[in-house]
Amino acid sequence: MNRPLIKEADFQRFCGKNAKVQTRLPIEGQKHFKGKIVGVTEGRLELEVAPGRQIEIALMDIEKANLMADLSMRPQGS
């Protein structure tokens, strides 16, 4: 599942889920991030990129964002 996240409501609905985010300009020297969506308020996404490390990204600075598949929910017998 690589569901695109576009609107603020998309990020709010999938709060607590993992996402891949690509920014238009580098933040802290990088443009590609993977992490858990902590929340979104006033047009700013809060993403936990490592345990205890969160970054904020303005939604208008996001080039592309997708929900990542949760592989822990595989069907039984796989």
Buried (B, 14 or more C-beta within 10 A) or exposed (E): EEBEBEEBEBBBEBEEBBBBBEBEEEBEEEEEBEBBBBBBEEEBBBBBBEEEEEBEBEBEBBEEBBBBEEEEEEEEEE
